Amino acid sequence: MPYMAELLRMAARLRGDRSAAEDLLQETYLQAWRSFRHFEPGTNCRAWLYKILMFTHSRARRDASRRPATTQLDMAPESALRFDPSTPDPLTVESVKAAFDTLPERYRIAVLLVDVEQLTYREASEALDIPIGTIMSRLSRGRRLLRLHLVQQASAHGIAGAANGKKP
């Protein structure tokens, strides 16, 4: 199955949970298998699979939004029930991930596809079924919002030059 590792990485980023990502990936490949007769030989298989992944993710989110959220409190670990705010550290991988997660989904997905998964603008536009100009715009805005959020975090942690965007 081509591009499995890349698609699993993207699915994990979209879902935030390895098990849910594997389910999404399985559904993606199932959908690809079912609609393989529509695939045009010679076209970009990678972008086609990303397009199916994004469609499957969107459909699952839409379906989940129609169901009420439920939680089994007796199954939750004690740490989840206790409020224990952590002491902020200087910029860490977690803080970068947190900043990334604050981006609106349309910008986050554009940054994921182009900067993380290294799809070309054309591949990303095919995967999302939107014009290349829209990908470029979302990517620019997403990068700018991420940069602003990280500068604010750095400034809050006293990293010199962060408030005005200069390197320390």
Backbone hydrogen bonds, N-H to C=O, Kabsch-Sander energy under -0.5 kcal/mol:
donor,donor_aa,acceptor,acceptor_aa,energy
4,M,1,M,-1.0
7,L,3,Y,-2.5
8,L,4,M,-2.6
9,R,5,A,-2.1
10,M,6,E,-2.2
11,A,7,L,-2.8
12,A,8,L,-2.6
13,R,9,R,-1.8
14,L,10,M,-2.3
15,R,11,A,-2.7
16,G,12,A,-2.8
21,A,17,D,-2.5
22,E,18,R,-2.4
23,D,19,S,-1.9
24,L,20,A,-2.4
25,L,21,A,-2.7
26,Q,22,E,-2.5
27,E,23,D,-2.4
28,T,24,L,-2.2
29,Y,25,L,-2.6
30,L,26,Q,-2.1
31,Q,27,E,-2.5
32,A,28,T,-2.5
33,W,29,Y,-2.4
34,R,30,L,-2.5
35,S,31,Q,-2.0
36,F,33,W,-1.0
38,H,35,S,-2.0
39,F,36,F,-1.3
43,T,40,E,-2.1
45,C,43,T,-0.9
48,W,44,N,-1.9
49,L,45,C,-2.6
50,Y,46,R,-2.4
51,K,47,A,-2.3
52,I,48,W,-2.0
53,L,49,L,-2.6
54,M,50,Y,-2.8
55,F,51,K,-2.4
56,T,52,I,-2.9
57,H,53,L,-2.6
58,S,54,M,-2.6
59,R,55,F,-2.6
60,A,56,T,-2.2
61,R,57,H,-2.5
62,R,58,S,-2.5
63,D,59,R,-2.5
64,A,60,A,-2.6
65,S,61,R,-2.1
66,R,62,R,-0.7
66,R,63,D,-0.8
67,R,64,A,-1.1
73,L,71,T,-0.9
75,M,72,Q,-1.0
76,A,72,Q,-0.8
80,A,77,P,-1.2
81,L,77,P,-0.8
81,L,78,E,-0.9
82,R,78,E,-1.1
84,D,82,R,-0.7
96,V,92,T,-2.1
97,K,93,V,-2.6
98,A,94,E,-2.6
99,A,95,S,-2.3
100,F,96,V,-2.5
101,D,97,K,-2.4
102,T,98,A,-0.9
102,T,99,A,-0.7
103,L,100,F,-1.2
107,Y,104,P,-0.9
108,R,104,P,-2.6
109,I,105,E,-2.8
110,A,106,R,-1.2
111,V,107,Y,-2.5
112,L,108,R,-2.5
113,L,109,I,-2.7
114,V,110,A,-2.3
115,D,111,V,-2.0
116,V,111,V,-1.3
116,V,112,L,-0.7
117,E,112,L,-3.1
119,L,113,L,-2.8
124,A,120,T,-2.7
125,S,121,Y,-2.6
126,E,122,R,-2.3
127,A,123,E,-2.6
128,L,124,A,-2.2
129,D,125,S,-0.9
130,I,125,S,-1.9
135,I,131,P,-1.6
136,M,132,I,-2.6
137,S,133,G,-2.3
138,R,134,T,-2.8
139,L,135,I,-2.7
140,S,136,M,-2.3
141,R,137,S,-2.5
142,G,138,R,-2.8
143,R,139,L,-2.5
144,R,140,S,-2.2
145,L,141,R,-2.7
146,L,142,G,-2.3
147,R,143,R,-2.7
148,L,144,R,-2.6
149,H,145,L,-2.3
150,L,146,L,-2.4
151,V,147,R,-2.4
152,Q,148,L,-2.1
153,Q,149,H,-2.1
154,A,150,L,-2.7
155,S,151,V,-2.6
156,A,152,Q,-2.3
157,H,153,Q,-1.4
158,G,155,S,-1.6
159,I,154,A,-2.7
160,A,158,G,-0.5
162,A,159,I,-1.7
165,G,162,A,-1.1
166,K,161,G,-1.6
